[in-house]
């Protein structure tokens, strides 16, 4: 039988590609601005891939170190090729042993989840190539990897794509989060994250069949591609759930929610003296400031809000109570109080009883107890109820809030999942909610979430879940003046970093000893009244009190922004950028850090502080890796600092991903010869050098007072594998928010080339259109010249002077230039300054010569089943095509690979057949044409157990591929039912195999072969068969359910188990520990098809039958799967006949 491609994939679990990094090589990103460094240092890349503003190079370690030392516009890409999520961490080509070889679940149709890895930042065309092969691209994973859903055959075909580095199945072993390891008994609750292959009800039903109680299930993103189901389930069924093909991840989920004054308001307002002592008078200050949050609605998602509290009732515009709340419309309850306190911090009016002497609204120093920040904002009260998460999943919280016209919500609680939690399914969903808060409404509904950081400090990495999400604002607690020095972070405040190294928390705000509104009728939380206030106010501490300071600030900023932007609300990314851009570095100058994040919020600085400011709020979309948006600015006031902030709402990451970042944008600022990179700082200000941030979706460049001259601010897309703007453009894009504080726009021109790369076969030439754009109406002519043109060639631009808003044509003629790869320049000069535009060139002068094959040598024998084929490189080759066939005419090609670049070898995978002659050839190609095929070489693979020697002739004694009449076979069951039957669910050969289901009840199922007469004198004499296992293993070793092989030499009167000593391949897994076969050795566990070879020499000359036997115990089965058996053969080896002409040495 022809071996199907997917079987080979399952057997190996890995693909192959010549794009693997050499053992001593690394990947480097080199900006086009520094492309001349390669020539200056005499460095020839092993491989390169060009992007709009940089190129990715594969270099030897020595060359990489030399290049990086010479320019700050080159950086080594650490961990290139490493796939990392939860407990999974491997480079599939550098350490393949760490991939694992566990169970790979697929549907009966052969569909499943797979990982496909590329060798460089993913281009949209590469993603489309996967889709064209019938694969659904679902999620980006670290290491330039996509999770896809599709047929195994279709995934296996991706090895032929030029930039695919590896592909493999998503194993069941990958799915169970470490926070579930070691748990026993019934677990309440488990979050099951699964792919929607069109049968959500089927997955939910499968969970229920495995003994789970499904509490609720809900979509995890607007397009419903992923769902979460929250279940109660026994710990011993987790492995079974992980074997469901659609399931992606399982993690612990708590069944209950966990909850984490004028003085604080004045700290936020910056109204404190040189001794950091707040001053009274927030209300008149706010009136002078001119904005109080009027028109902005904020949701308080909590225990509810005391709807009748005089400080709050004028501000409440509606509410909602989930099932289990004691009162409707978001009212607070006796078991609550937390939400009322939070709401007062956001928008409390500090009016108490309106002047009645029974309520003292001021403390001893004249600070008003219930003074909220945004006294004009509206509150939408939400009581979360009994179910957690609420019915409809996490996104129900944002959807409910949006129904009340809220632009954001305060979330002073955590999900109850253990900390540190990392980036899991809940974090992923909250990231998605910020881009689109209502999964059921058309389009994106942006939504801001202000989280508390948690009260698990002061230890590192104590941020509570789901605050390791990338897109929310996570708030630390700083001290209120009542509690101590306002420049300190509270000891209880949870600290970062995130488990993937991101800076957390985002920002800090007062949260310790905060006087705010109290539920008047009494409360369990924040319930101790302040003396003299008649129960209207209470002090409370926690990051729960810090987050609403952020919420109130954002409500005020929303009114301010709308007044300056025609009523539009800022994006969540801009909300974060505004807070960070205006934040105060507390005490020591050391932001960013994992105590305060980027500092404490400061409302006046957030609105600009009186200097010009340039802001972009998601009006620019970057579409491809290498794209960049450039802003030319001048420094408005050199006596003041320049603060530049970049934030973006990133696409949701993969569950467990480390790093969680999907779309990697880089903030770069040029000031003269100095290049500043986002987040490269010392003592709170930016420094030159360092490495671009590849973890955070928030980057800053802070330049100190005294910086002069002009600035070039650049937002560059280093990697865009994800859909950052769903519903707009293609599936690889990203928008962003950018603030440049103390910056004035400078009119200028821009340059762009179409195409930006040329591939030429001399003597033909090529042309590119040079578009000269106008910024702020710039109309001074731009002179265009060229440089870095290969010797002997010409690159002419016409016209040589262009008024911005027009274009020119750059025409290349190769002349006598030598073949090679070049980066030419179109140089521009005008009154505003000089610029340079790179044009990539690959120049060929001839079709490549025919490659010379080198290894394996022609007629080589005993060659490995996965040989490395090598050849001598041909000059000017762009790519090689390598083919392996079983015939010299190449009518039956079994392997083909397109090898890009200078590599001159490829490793064949999946494995070739053993003891088989193969033929291979290579041809070279470039833009000029394709060479003839190299003279064909042949080799023979090494024999495997059971193969005949070269001096023998195979004798096929018996062969059955389970495709025809099976009436000579017999099936019985001495205990329980026998399910042995011909199946089309998972064949090895084209359409059918035998299958015995692994039942959840006691059974002894037997499949008996026809009688087979074994010849004598034909050693080696072997039985072989292919089998796929899905039989319940025993965690402590051995098997609960298993399959074994028996033989009878007396037509079935008695049977003997074939012992391990006769199994030349695939020994038994271990002993059965229950059921009819208790104590017998058996195969069990989960694995793809594997060939078993059995030594039959001891039965030579006899007539035998074989019995395939499945034993199952009384509980837990993996039906409908079980033991699949296919392609049963018996083969002997006889001596090859000797040609009569040589029998007597030519003598008559």
N, C-alpha and C positions, 0 to 999 in steps of 0.2 A: 504493500500500500504506500502511496505517496504520503509523506509526513506533512500534515497541515501546518501552516506557518504559525498558527496560534499555539499549537502543541509545543513547538520549540520554544516559544516565548514563555509559556507556563513552566516548562522544564527548567529554563535558565533563569527566569524572572528578571533578566536584564537584557538590554539590547547592546548595541555597540556603535561606536562612531570613531572615525579617525580624528575627530576634533578634540579628543581627550588631551588635556594638558600633558606634555612630557613631564617626567618625574621631577626634573629640575627647572621647569619653566613656570611662569606666572602670567596673569593677565594684567595689562596696564591700560588705563585710559589716558590718552594724550590729546590735549586740546589742539585744534588746528593752529591756534596762535603760536604754538611752540613746535610745529611740525618740523622745522629746520633742525631741531636738536638731533634727530635721528642721523641725518647726514653729517652733522658736525661731529658726532660721536662715533661715526662709522658703524651704526647699529642697523642690522638687517633683521626685521621681524620674521619670526617663524610663520606668523599668520597675522592678517589685519582685516578688520571690518570697519567700513567708513560709515559715519553718521553725519548729521548736518553740521555739528560744531566740534566734533571730536572723532577720534578713531580708537577702536579697541585693538590692542596689540597682544600677541603672544610672544614673550621674550624669555630668553634664558634669565635665570635669577641674577647673574652677574650684570647682564645688560640692563635689566630692570632697575637694579640698584644704582647703576651709573646714570641712567636717564632721570630717575627721580631726584638724585642728588644735584642734577644740573638745572632743573627747572621746577618751579612750584605749580606748573600747569600739567604735570604728570602725576598720576597716583596709582599705586598698586591696588588692585581689587582683591582685598583679603577674602578668603573663603570662597573664591569663585568655584562654582561647581558643587558646593556643599548644600545639601537639602536638610533643613533642621526644623522640626516641629515636635512639641512635647518631648517624649523620650526618644524620638527618632532623630538620628544625627549621622549622616553618611555622605561621602562623595562616592557616587556609584561606580566610578572608574578607578579612583585611587584606593578606596577601601571597600570593595564589593562585599566582603564578608559581613559587613555591618548592615547590609540591606535587609537581611533576614530571609528565611525560606519557609515561612509559615503558610497558613491557609489563605488562598486568594479567592474571595467569593465572587461568583458570577451568577447571573440569572440562567434559567434553562435555555434561553436563546443565545447565551454566550456574551451578554453585555455585562460590563462592570466598570468600576472606577480604576483609573490608571494615572500614572505620573509620566509626563513627557518633558524632558529637559533639553534646553538649548545651550549653545556654547557661547552666547554673547547676549547683551541686552535685547529683548525680544522686539522684533519689528512686526507691525500689523500684518504684513504679508505672510509672515511665518505662522501667525495665529490663523489666518484665513486658510492656509494650506492644511492645517489640521481639520478645520471645518469642512473643507472640500472632500476630505476622506471620511465623512460621515461621523465625525467626533464632535461632541458638544463640549466646548471649553467652559469650565465651570469656575475655576478659582486659580489665582496665582499663588505659588509657594516660593519660599526663599530658594535661591540657587537657579534663577531663570527657568523655573519649572511651572508647568500647568497641570492641574487636575482635570482630567477629561472623562467623559462617559461615552462608552461605545463598545462595539464588537471587538473581540480580541484580535481577529484577523486585521481589522482596520488599524488598530493601534500598532500591530507588528509591522505594518507597511510603512510606518513613519521613519523607520531606520533609513529609508532611501532619501529622505528629505535632507538637503545639504547641511542644515545647521542643527539638526537633532543630535544631541550628544548621547542620550540614553532614554529608554522608556522601560517601565515595569509596572506590575500590578500593585494596587493599593491593598496591602495585606491586612488581614484581621488583627494581627499583632500591633498595627499602628494605631488602633482606634480607641483603646481604653486608656483614659487619662490616669496618670499616676495617683491622683487623689482618690481613685477608687480601689487602688491596690491594697490588699490586706483587709478589706471590709468583709464582714460576715453577716449572715442573716438578711433580713428584709431591709432594704435601703429606701429611705424617703428623703430625698428624691434623686432621680437620675435624669439628666438632660441628654436626650438622644438626638443628635444632629444628623439629618439624612437628606439625600438627594431625592427630588421629586421626578421620577421617571414616568410620570403620568398615572401613578397608582398610589397616591397617598393613603387611601383607605386600605390598600393591600399591605402597606408597611405597618400601619397602625394595627391591623388585624394580626400580622405576624408577631408583633410585640405582645399582643394579648394571648396568642397561642403559646408563647414562651412564658406565660405566667405573670406578665406585667399588668398592672392596673394603670391605664393611660388616664392621667389627670386632665390634661389638655394638650392640644397640639396647635401650632400656628406657623405661618410662613416666617422665614428668617430674613426675607428680602422682598422687595416689591414685585419682582418677576416670578416669585413663588418657586424658583429653582431649588431652594433649600428650605426645609422645615425643621422645627424643633418639636419634639414630643417630650413632655415631662411625665415621668412614670415612677411608680413604686414597683420594686422588683427584688427578687432574691439575688444575693450576690453571686450565687453559683450559676446564674443564667446570663451573666454579663458576656461571657465568651461566646455563648450562642447568639446573642444579639449582635455582637461584632461580626459574626459570620453572615449577617444579612447583607446582600450585595449593595443595597442603597445606603446603608449606614456608614457615616463618615467619622463620627466621634461620639464617645460616651464620657460624661463627666458628672461629678457630684453637683447637686443643686439643692440648696436649702429650701425646705417647705415653708419658711416664715421669713418675713421682712425683718431686717435688723437696722435700728436707728443709730446712728453714730452719736441798743440803747443809744442815746445821743452821743455818749462818749465814743463809742465805736464808729458812729457815723462821722464824727469830726476827724477821726484818724483817717478814714477813707477819703474825706474831703481835703486832707492835708492841712487841717486847721489845728496845728500844735506848734508850740514855741521851740526855741533852740534847745530846750531841755527835754524835748519830745513829750511835753505835757499838753494834752488836748485842751482847747478852750471851749467855753459854752457858746451858744448862738448858732446852731446849725440851721434852724428855720430861716432866719434872716439871710444867712450866707447863701442858702439854696435859692432864695428869692432873687438875690443879686446875681447868682450864677445863671439864672434864666431858664433852667430846665429842671423838672421834678418828676419826669416819667409820664407825664400826661399823654394819654392816647395809647400807651403800651400796656398790654395785658400779659401777666406772668402767671404761670400755673404753679401752685404749691401742691406737689404730689407727696402726700404724707399721711398723718393720722386724721386729716381733715382740719378745718379752721373753725374757731368759735365764731359763728356767723353773726351773733348778737353783740360781740365785743365792740364798744363804742370807738375804739381806735381802728377797727378793721371794717366794720359794717359799711361805712361809706365807700370803701375801696373794693368791696366784693361785688363782682358782676355776674357770678354764677358758680355752679359747682356740680360735682358728680360723685356719687357714692357707689363703689363696687359692692357686690354681694358680700354680706358679712359685716358691713358697717352698721352701727347702731342707729344712725339717723340719715336722712336723705340729703341731697344737694351739697355734699362735701362738708357737712357739719362735723365738728370734732366730738369726741366721746370721752367718757370718764377714763377709759383705758389708754387714752391718748394724751393730748396736751402738747406734744412735740410740734405738730403742724401749726398750732396757734402761735407758738413762740417764734417759729421760722417766719411765718407770715408777717409778724410785727417787725422783724428786722428788715424785711423787704420794703414794706409800705405803711408801717404803723404811724398813726397821726399824733400820738402822745397827747390826747385830749382827756384821757381818763374819764372822770365823771362830769367833765365840763365845768369844773370849778367848785364842785361840792367839797367841803372841808374834810369829808370822810376819806377822800383819796388824795394821797400826796404823790403828784406826778414827777417831782424832782428829788434827786438825791441831795446829800448834805452840801455838795459843791455846786449845786444849781444845774446839773445835767438831767435832762428829761429821760425818764425811764423807758418809755415805749416809743422812742423816736426812731422811725424807720428811715431808710435812705430815700426811697422814691415815693414821696408823699402824694404824688399825683397819679401814680400807676394804678392799674386795676389788677385785682387778684381773682384767679379762677381756682376755687378750692376743690381738691380731689382727695377723697378718702380711699385708700388702697384696698381695704377689705380683707377677707380671710384667706383667699387663695393666693398663692405666691409661686410663680408669677401669676398675674391675673388672667382670667379667661381671655384668650386671644393673644397671649404671649406678651413679651416686653413692649412691642410696638403699640399695644393697646394703650399704654400710658401716654405716648406722644399723640396718638390719634385722638384720644379723649381730650387732651389739652388743646389740640388744634381746633376741636369742635367748639371750644370756648373762646376761640380767636387768640389764644396765647401764642406768643412768638418763641417762648421757651419755658422750661420748667426748672424748679429747684428740686434737687434730689439729695436730701440730707439723710441718706440711708445706704445700705449696701445689700446685695442680693443674698448674703448669707453663705456664699461659696467661700471656701478656705482661702486665706491670704498667706503668702503671695499666690496669686491666681494665674498670672501670666495672661496671654491673649487666647481666650477660649470662645465658646459659642455665644455666651452672653455679651462679651465685649464686642464681638463681631456684629451682633444685632444692634447694639447701641450706636456703633459707628455708622451703620446703615440708616438708623433712625434720624441721625443728624443731617444726612443728605436728603432723606425723604421720610418725614414723620408720619405719613399716612400711606401705608402700602396699598390701600384700596382705591385711592383717588388718582386721577390721571395726572401725569407730570410729577415733578419733584416738589415736595412741601418742606422747605428748609426748617430746621427746628434746633434751637440752642438748648443744651443741657448743662446746668451747673451742678457738679457733684461735690460732695464733701470728700476729703481724702481718706478719712477713717481715723479712728482713735486708737491705733495699735502701736504708736511710737513709744520711745524714740529709736527703736531698732530700724536697721536698713531693710528695704523691700517689704514694708508692712502696709502698703496701699491696699485697701479692700476692693473687692470685686463690685462692679465691673469697671473700675476706674483706670485699669490699664488699657482701656480702649484709647484710640488715637485722637478722636475728634471732639470729645467733651472737654470741658474746663474743669479741672480737678483742683480743689482749693484746700490749702493747708491752713491751720489755725495759728495766728500770731496773738501775742498777749494784748489784752485791753489794758488801759492804764490802771484800772482797779487791781489787775492781777500782777503788774510788774512793768518792766521796761518794754515799750511798744515795739522795739526793734528785735525782740526775741520770738522764736517759734515755740509754741506750747510743747511741753514735754510729751503730752499724749498724742500730738499730731502725727499721723502716719507719714513715714518717709519713703522716698524712692531708693534706688531707681526701679523702673519696671524690670521684669525678669529678662527682657531682651536688651536692657541697657539704656532705654529711653529716659530722658529727664522727667521725673515726676516728683512732687505735684506740679501743676501748671503755674500756680500763683498762690499768694497768701493773703489772708484778710483776718481782722480781729475775730476771735472765736472763743476767748476765755473770759468767763465772768461777764456775760452779756445780759443786760437787763432788757427784757422784751415782754410782749403781751403774754398773759397766762389765761388758760381756760378758766373762766370765772367760777364755774361750778365744781372745780376740782379736777385734778389730772394725775395720772400715774407718772408721767414724764414732764420735767420742767414744772412741777406742781407745787413746789414750796414757795409760798408768796413772800414778796419783800415786805418787811414790816411797814405798816402805815399806808399800804396801797389798797387795802380792802380787797385783796386777792386779785387785783387787776394785772399785776406784774410779777415776774419771777426772774431770778438769775439762773442762767444755764451756761454750761461750758461744753465745748466740743467742736470738731470741724463741722458738725451740723449747724452751728451758729456762724461759721465762717462762710460757707457756701451762699447763704442768702445775702451776705454783703455783696458778693459778686452779682447775684441776681438783681438786687436793687440798683447797683451801678449800671448794669446793662439796660435796665428799663429806662434810666435817665439818658443813657447814651443813645438808645433807640429814638427817643424824642429829638435829641440833638441832631442825629444823623438824618432823620426824615426831614427836618427843617432845612437841611443843606442838600438834599438829594431828591427833591420833588416828591416827597412822601414815601419813598422806597425804604424798606427795612434792610439793614446790613445783613450779610451772610453770616452763618456761624463761624466761618473762617475769619472774617473781618472782625467779628466780636472778640475772638481770641487775640487777634493781632493788635487791636486797640488796647486791650487790657495790658498786654505784655509791653507794648511800646511805651506806655505811660507809667509802668510800675517803678517802684522805689526799691533799690537794693538795700536790704536791711542790714544794719550794723556793719559787718565787714563787707568790702566790695568783692563779692565772689560769685555773682550769678553767672551761669545757671548752676544751681546745686540741688541736691535731693532733699533739702529741708524746706526751703521756701520757693523752689522752682525758679521763676524769673523775678521774684520780688513781691512786694506788697502793693495792692492796687492803690492808685492815686487818681481820683476823679479829674481834677483840673489838668494834670499832665496828659491824661488819656485823650482829652479833646484838643490837644495841640500846644498848649502853653504859650500861644502868642507868636509862634514862628510859622512861616509857610510850610505846608505839608503836602506831599503828593501821595495820592491813594488810588489804588486799583482794586475794585471789588468784583472779582470773577468775571471781568469783561474780556479777558484774554484766555484763550484755551490753547494749550500746547498739545499737538497731535502726535508727534513722533519723538522717540528718543533722539537726543541731539538738538531738538528745537530749543530756541532761546528767545526770551523777550528782553529787550534792552531799553534802558531808560537813561538818558543823559541829563544830569542835573548839576546845578551849582549849589554851593553851600551858602545859605541865606545869611547866617550870622556866624562868622568864624569864632566868635567868643563863646559859643554854646555848643554842646555835643550834637552829633548827628546820630540818630537812631533809626535803623532800617529793620523792619520786621516782615517776615514772609510766613504765611500760614496757609495750609490747604486742607480741605476736607477729603481725606484720602479714601480710596476704594477699600472696602472691607478686606481684611487679611484672612489667611487660612486659619482654621482652628488650630491653636497650638503653635503658630508660626513664630520663629525667632530668627531674624527680626520680623515684626508684624507689618512693617512698612511695605506697601505695594508700589506706588508710584513715587519715585525718588526725584525730587526737585532739589536743586542746589542754588543757594543765594551766593553771588559773587559780587564784590565791589572793587573796582579799580580806582585808585587815587594816585595819579602819576604812575610811578613804577611799582607801587605797592598793590598787591592783590590780597584782599581780605575774604575769607571764606566763612560762611554761616556757622555760628556756634563755636568757632575757634577763638577762645578768649582766655585772658589772664587778668585777674583782679577786676573782673567785671567789664573789661573793654576788649575790643577785637585786636588780634595780633596777626601778623603775616605768618606764612608757613602753615603747618598743620595739615590735617586731612579732612576732606569734605565729609559732612555728616551724612551717614547712610542709614540712620535709624529714626530720627525725629521728623515729624511733619510740621515742625515749627522751627524756623531758623532766624537768627538775628545777627546783624553787624552793628556794633555800637562803637562809634569813633569819638574820641575825647574832644573837648573844647580845644581850639587852636588848630584843628585840621583845616587846611585851606585848599584852594584849587577846585577843580571840577571832579565829579564822580561819574563813573559808568556803573550803573546798577544792572545786574544781569540775573535773570531767573532762568536757569537751564534745566531741561529735562534730561537727567542722566539715565533714567529707566522709566518706561511707561508701559508696563505689561497689563495694567488694569483699567477698568472702565471708571474713571474718576468723575465723569459727568454722564450718568445714565440717561438714556433717551436723547442724547445730543451727539451727533457725529458718529464716529466708529467706536469700537470697544476698547481702544487704547488712547486715552486722552486725560487731561487734568487741567482744571482751572485753579485759581489761587487768589489770595488777598495779599496786597503789598502796601506797606506804609513806609514812606521816606520822610522822616520828621526833620525839620530844618533844611529843607531842600526846595529849590526852585527849578522848574523845568527850563531846559536850554533848547532853543530851536536847533535842529540838526537834520541830518539826512541818514537814511538807512540803505543797506545793500543786501540784495538777495539774488541768487543765481538759479536758473531753471534750464537744464538740469544742473545740479551741483557736482556731478561726477561724469567723466567721459571715459569711454572705452573705445580705443581706436586701433584699426589695423592699417599700418602704413602701406601705401602712400595716402590713403583716404584721410580726411580730416574730420572735425566735429565743430559744433557751435553751441553756445549757451547764451541765453538771454540774461542780461544784467539789469535788474530792476533797481532804480534809484528812487527811494521813497522820501517823502517830505514829512518832517516832524514839526508840528506847530507852525506850519506855513513856511518853513524854510525854503527859499527859492534862489539862493546863490548857486551859480553853476558849479558842478563837481567835475574835476578833471580826472580821467581814468587812464591808468597805465597798467603795465603788467610786470611781474617779476617771478623769479624761480622757474623760469621756462627752461625745459631741458635743452642742453646745448645742441645746436643744429636745427631746433624747431622754432616755430614762431607762434605767438599768441597775440593777435591784434584786436583792439577794441574800437568799434565804430558806432556812433561818433565818439570822439575822444573827450568831448565835454557834454555833459547832460544836465539839464535843469531838473531838480527833483520833481518827481511825479512822472518821469519819462524813463525810457530804457535804452540800452545799447546792446550790441551783439559782440560777444567775444568769440573769435574764430581761430581755431587751432589748426596748424599745418605741421605734420611731423618732420618734414624735411629729412635730414640725415640723423635725427636723434636716435639714441640707443633705446632699445626696448627696456621697459621697467615700469615701476609704480612711482608716481610723482604727485606732489601737491603744489600746484601753481598758484600764483596770487593775481587777483585783479586789485590794484591799489588805487585808492581814491583820495583826492585832496580837495579841500574847499576852505572857506574862511573859518568854518566851525571846527576844523581839525582834519586829521588824516585817519583813514580806515583801510582795512585790508580784508578781502573776501577770498577764501580758499576755493580752488577748483581741483578736485581729485582727478587724476589721469592714470589709466592703465594703458600703456602703449605696447603693442606687439608689432613685429615686423615680418614674421613668418609663422606659418603653422608649426606647432611643436613637432619635434622629431619623434619617431616611434620609440617608446620607452623600452629599456632593456630589463627583462625580468631577472631577479637575482635569487630570491629564496621564497619557498623551498626550491632546491635545485631541480632541474628537469629529471623526471623519473624517480624522484625521491620516494622512499617508503617509510613506513612507521611514523607518518606525520600525525601530529595531534589533531583532534577533531575540531579544534578552534585555532587553526594555524594563523600565523601572521605572514601575510604576503608582502613582499618587498620588491622594489624595482629601482633602477637608476633614474633620477629625475631628468626630465627633458626641459631644456631652457624655454622660457616664456610661457610655460604652461599655466593656465588659469584653473583647470580642474582635470582630474583623471577619472575615467570610468573603469571599474574593476568588475570582472565577471567570472563566476565559477560555474561550471556545468558538468554534467555526468557523461557528456559525449563530446567528441572532438569537433563536431559541427556546431556546437552550442545551440542545439535545438531544445535542450532541457536545462535551462539556466536555473540554478538553485540559490545563487547569491549574486547580488549586484550592489555596488556602492559608488556614490559620487563623492570623490575626495577633492575638497576645495583647498587651494593654496599650495604651499611648498611641501606638504607632507608627501612621503613616498613609501608609505606602508599602510596596511589596513589589517585589522584582526577580524576574521570571519566569525560571525555569530548570527543565529543560533548554530549549535554544533552540527557538523556534518555527520553523515553516517559512518560507522566504523568499517574498516576493511573494504573500502570502496575506492575505485579509481576516479579521480576528478581531473578536470582540465581547467586552466585559468589563463586569462589574458588581460591586458591593460591597454587603454588608448588615452592619448592626451588631447586637450582641446584648449583653444583660446578664441578671441574674437575673430582671428583670421581663418579658423577652421579646425578640423579634427584630424588627428593623425590616423594612419592605419593601425590596426591592432598589432600588438607585439606578437612575435612568434609564440605559439601556444606552448606552455609548459604543462606537464602532467605530474601528479603525485598520487600516492595511495595512502589512505589513512590507516592508522594502526588497528589491528584486530581487537575486538572486544571479546569478553568471555562468550564462548559458544561459536565464535566465528571459525571457519575452516582456514587452514593454512594455505599458503600459495600453491603448495604441492598437492592439495586436495580439491575435490569437487564437491560442492554442497549437494546434498540429497534431501529434498523436501519430502518428509515422510507424511506429514499431516499439516493442513493449513485451513483455518476457518476465520474469515473476517466478519462474521456475524451479519452478513448481508443477504444470504440466501435462505435455503430450507434448513430449519433448525430442528427438524423432527427427530434427528438421531441423538439429540441431547435430552437429558431428563432433569426435572427439578422436583425436589422433595423438601419436606420440613418435618423433622422428627418432633420438634417442639414449636408450637405456634405456627403461624402462617408462613409460607414461603412466597416471597415477592420476586424471586428471580424471573426476569422477563426481558425480552428484547426491547431496548429503549432507544429513542432518538434524541434524548435530552443532552447527552454529553459524549458523543462518539469520538474515538481516536481515528478510526478509518472513516470514510466519507459520511455515512449517515446513521449507523447503528452500532450498538454495543450491548452486552449483557449488563443488567443492573439488579442488585439486591438492595432494597432500601434499608437504612439503619433505623429500625423501629424503636419506639419508646416503650416497648413491651418485650417480654422474654420470647426469644425465637432462636431456632437453629435451622438456617436456610441453606440448602445444598443444591449445587448445580453440577451434574455429572456429564462428563464428556463421552463421546462415542468410544468404542473399543479401538485401540491403536496398536498395531503390531510393530514392535521396534526391531530394526535390523541388528544383526550382530556384526562386529568388526568395522563399525563406522564411528569411531571415536574422533573428536568429541560428539557425543549424542546428547542433544539438549531439547528441553521444552522452553519456549519463550512466550510471554504474553504481556500486553500493555494493561495497566490498571490505574484508575484514578480513585483516590481514597477520600471518603468523608465519613469516618467511623469514630465514635466518641472515644477520645483518649482519656487516660487517668492522669490528673495533674501530678500526683506523686510518683508517676512512672507506670509503664504498662498500659493496659487497655481496659475500658469497661465494655466496649463493643469492638469486635475485630473480625478480620478475614484471615483464613488460613488455607493451605493447600494440602490435599491428601491424595494418596495413590493406592490403587488396588491391582494386584496381579492375578486375582481369581474371579474376575468379572463381577466385582462388587460384593462378594461374600464377606470380605473383611477389608478394612481400610487402615492405612498407616499414614501418619502425618509426615510430610516431607520435611526433614530437619534442616536447621540453619546451615549445616555443613554442606548440603547439596545446593544451597542458594548461592549461585556464583555472583549475583548482583542482588541488591535490594533485600537485605536480611529482615527478619521479622522485627517489629517495633518493640515488643515485649510481651509479657504474659498477660492473659485475660484474668481479671480479678473477680469475675462474677459471670453468671449466665451459664448456659449449657457447656460452653467451652472452657470453663474455669480451670486455670492452671496451664492451658495450652499456649504456646507461642503464637502470636498473631500480628498482622499488620493493622495499624489504626492511625488516627490523626487525620489531618487534612493536607493533601498534596495533589499536584497535577499529575497527569499521566507519566508513568515511569515504566521502563521495560524491565521485567523480571526474567532472569535466565536461570534454569534449573538443570543440574547435572543428572542425566539419565543413564550414564554408563553402566551402573549396577543393575539396570533392568534390561540390558541389551538381549535380544533374542526372545523376549517375552511379549505377551499381549497385555496391555495395561489400560486402565481408565483413570482419569483425574477427577477429583472432586473439589470444587471451589466452595468453601463453607463460610457462612457469616453467622456469628454468635452475638446476640444482643442481650443485655440485662433488662430488668423490669422498669427502668426509668430513663428518661432523656434519650432522644434519638435525633439524628440529623436528617431524617426524611424531609423532602422527597429524595435527597441524595443518599448515597451509601457507598457500595463498592461497584465501580464500573470495570468491566473486563472486556478486552477487545483484542483482536489479531492474535489468536492462539495458534502456535506453530510448533511442530516437532521437526528437527533437522539433524541429519547425520552428515558425516564427512567421509567420503570414500577416496581411495588413492586415485590420483589422476592417471588416465591411460597413457602408456608410453608409446610413442610413434614407432611402428614396426621397423622403419628404416634404420633406427638406432639400436634395435634390440641386440644385435650381434656385432656391433661395431662395423657395419657395412659388409661383413663377411657373408658369403652365400651359405 
